[in-house]
Amino acid sequence: MNRRQLILGAAGLIGLGSLTRNAFAARWKLISENAGTSIGTTGASWSAAGNLLLARQALAAGGDPGNALVCGGYITTPLSHSERHNGTAWSAAAALNLARYHHAACGAATATLASGGVTPGGITNSAEQHNGTTWAVAGNMNEIRAYHAACGAPLAALAFGGSTSRRTEHYDGSAWTLGGNLLISRQNHGGCGNPFAALAIGGQNSSALASHEQYNGTTWLAGAASLASARITPGAAGNPSAALAFAGLNGTPLSSSETWNGSSWSAGPNLATARYAHAGSGSGNTALASAGYGNSGTLGSSEKYRA
């Protein structure tokens, strides 16, 4: 089975309830061991992907530019609204059970996990799972957390960092278990990969961070190189061998992107609109930047990346 078949197979498995959790986790591990080794930059570009129905910031997303789901966020209060992107336009989707912002999401448009965040009642440990039609309550995390990152899929997910913890939690479709601690406290960071091979990118503790960390399923290790620009709330897509970090905040909103090849970061193409507190999702060679906050205020626009 070649790399493309592995990745497409995983995407197809995300929505299959008949697949056992152990089999799903094993498949994710296989994918992490056969991950791509580079993000294309020659001819890569960002292009307009349509406006969301509701401009917002501090939202989260799962999926890729051809089929994505964004959920939650903030305008003047926490939002429960979700929207789905079909590659061209946005349409309304089922609302979250609990309005939340500065939460994390992972998975595909037809199988998304949203975890934690700030709710009308404060920071939560609750999670919800989307099956392509509706949201259902999922298992609670061991710790309340917001401003964190997540990656994987609803049957095998990872949540890490945030405002309240350096800890990592693994989700198996029903329960969360604690994993290894991040090396440094970070919040508002980007995250991508899967539970067996993940990246925590940028973010902040006392100041904006340019460092990243790599997770091997048990332990976080220091990244081999730093981003050219420190980034708070960057979008992230890909895996520890081939990743994309895009936009964010470093004093002012950023439009730049950077690609990771497993050993160093390189400059990628700029987004049309500088933004932070946006939702980032995708595989790395494709990515979607949705809404957020920019120089003109809260944004409703989205942009897609293709290498």
N, C-alpha and C positions, 0 to 999 in steps of 0.2 A: 504494500500500500504506500503510495507516494504522499508527500507532505500535504499537497492540496486535498487529496482524498481524506486524510486524517482530519484536517480542519473542517472540511465540509461535513464529514461524518459527525464530528462533535456538534456542529451547529444543528444538524438534524436530530441529534439525540437529546438536545436540551429540552424539547417539549414532550418527550416520551415518558409518560408516567409508568409504563411497564418495565422500564429499565431499573434494575436494583441500584441502590445507592453505592454499594461496593463496586459494581460494574462500571457505574458512571465515574466514580473516583478513579478507578483504574484507567479508564479511557482518557480522563483529563491528564493523568500522569504520563501516559503514552504520548499525548499531544505535546506536553511540556518538554519531553525528551526529543521530540522531532520538530521543535519550533523553528521558524524561519531565522535566518542569520543576518538579515539586513532589511532595512526599509529603503525603498527606492527613492531617490531624490532627483534623478535626471528626468526632466519633464513633469515633475510633481507640481501640483498647484492646488490652491483653494478656490472654490467657486460658490456662488450663491445657492442656497438650498431651500429658500422660501422662508416666509415669516410664520412664527408660531401664532396660534389664535390668541394667545395671552402672553404678552411680554412679562418676563419674570427673571429673578436672579436666585442663586443658591438652590437650584434644582438639581436633579440627578437623572441619569439616562442609562439605558441598556440597548444593545443592538448596533447596527452599522448604518451607513448612509442610505442603503436601499430599504431598510426595514428597522426603524428605531422607535423607542418609546421613552418619552420624558415624563417625569412625575414630580409633583410637589413644587416647592419653591416659595418665593416670598415677593410680595409687592408692599403692602402696608400691614398685612397679617400673613400667617402661614397659609399655604395653599394645599388643597387636595387634588387639584386638577391634573389630569394626564392627557397627553396628546401623542398620536402616532404619526410617524413619517414614512411615506411609501417610496421615497427616492425623489419625489417631486414636490409634494405638498403635505401640509399638516392637517390632521383631522382630530376631532375630540375622541377621547377614549374614557373608559370607566375611571371614576375618581378613587383615590386612595381612601381607605377607611378612616385614616387619621391624617389630618393635615400636618405637613412637616417640611422643614427646610434645613439646609446644611446637613442633609442626610447623605447616604451613599446608595448606589444601585449598581447591579451587575446582571449579566445574562443577555438574552435576546428579546426582541419585541414581543415574542409569543411566550416567553418564560423569563420574567424579571423578578429579582429580589430587591426590595427596598428595606434599608435597615437604619435604625437610630434616627438622629436628627433632633431639631428643636421643634416642639409642638406647642399648642396653646397652653399646655400644662407644664412646659419645661422640657429639658433634655430627656429622651426616652431610650429604653432598651428594646422597644418593640420592633417587629419586622413584619412585612407583608409580601406575599407572593402573587404575581400576576400570571395568569394562564393563557393570555391572549385575548381574554374577554372580560374577566372580573378580577378584583383583588380579594385575597383571602388572608386571614391572620396566619402568620408563621410563628415559629418558636421565638421566644424572647432571648436576646443576648444575655450573657452573664453580667455585663456591665452596661450602664447607660453610656451612650457616646454620641457625639455630634462632631462635625468638622473632620470626619474620618474618611477613609477610602475603602473600596471594596473591589473584588474581582472574582471571576468564576461564573457560576450559574446556580440556580436555585437548589440543585441537588448536591452541589459541591462548591461552596463559596468561602471567601475569606474576607474578614473585616479587620482593619488594622489602624492603630493610632487614633488621633482625635484629641479633643480638648480635655478629656478626663483620664486618658490612659495611654501608655506605650504598648499595651498588650494587643495580641492578635487573637481572633476567634475564628474557628473553623465551623462551618455549617454543613450538615449532611442531609438536609431536606426536612429534618424534624427537630434537631437539637444543636446547640452551639457548645463547643468545647474550647478551652483556652489553648493557645499556641505560644510560640516564642515572643519575647518582647522586642520591639524596635530598639535599635542601639541608642537613639536619642528621641526625646519627645518631639513629635511633630503633629501639627494640625493643618487643615486646609492644604493638604498635599494631594498629588495625583497618584493613582494606583492602576495597575494593569497586570495582566497575566492570569494565573489560575492558582488554586490552593497549594500547588507543588512547585510553582515557579512564578514569583511575583516581584514587582518593583513598587517601591514607595518613592515618589519623586517630588523633590522640592518641599514646599509648604513653609511653615514658620514655627518657631518657638519664641525666643525673645526678639528675633528679627527674621527676615526672609531667608530661606535656605536654598542653596544651589546644589547641595549634596543629594545623593539617593542611596537607597539600600536595596539589597536583593534577598529574597526569601527562597529557601530550598525545601519548604514543606515543614521544617522544624525550627530553623535558626535564621535570623537576619544577619547579613554580612554587609560590610561597607562597600559601596560602589567603587569601581576602579577609577572613576573620573567625575568631575563636577560639571553641571550645566554651565554654559557660558553666561547665562543670566539666572540669578535667583528668581524663583517664581512662587507666589502664593496663589492658591487655587488654580493650578494649571490643569488643562485637560490632558489625558493620557490614554494611549492605546498601544497594543502590542504585547510583548513578552520580554523577559530579561535578555534575550539575544537580539531582539529587533523591536525597538519601541519609538514612539513619537510623543513628545511633550509639546503642548501648544497653548499660547496665550497665557493669561495670568496677570498678577500684579507685582510690580517691583517699584514702588513709589508712584508710578502711573500705570494705567492699563497697558498691557503688552499685546502686540500683534504678531510677534515672532514665534517661530517653532524650531524645535531641535530634534534630530534623529539620533538614536542610540544603536550601535552595532555590536554591543557586548563588551566593548573596551573603551569607547570614546563617544562624545557627543559632537555632532556637526550641525551647522546651520541648515535649516529647512526653509521653505517658502513662507512668506508672511500671509497672515489672514488679511482680508480686506478691512475688517473692523477690529480694533483693539478691544479686548474684553477680559473680564475676570468673573469669578463666581458663576461661571457658565457650566453647562453639562458637557462632558467629553465622553465619547464612546467610539468603538470601532476596533479593527483588527491591527492597525498600524499602517499597512499599505492603503487602507481606507480609514477615514475618521470623520466624525461629525461634531462640530462645535455649535451648541444650541443656547441661544439667549444669553443671559448674564448681565453684567453691568459694564458700561463703557464711558467714554468721555462725554457722551450726550445724556447719560442716565441709564435707566433700565432698558434692556434690549429685547426685541422680539425676533431679531434676524437669526438665521442659522447659516453655517457654511460647511461644505463637505470637502474632504481631502482625498485625492487619488494620486497614487505614485505611478 
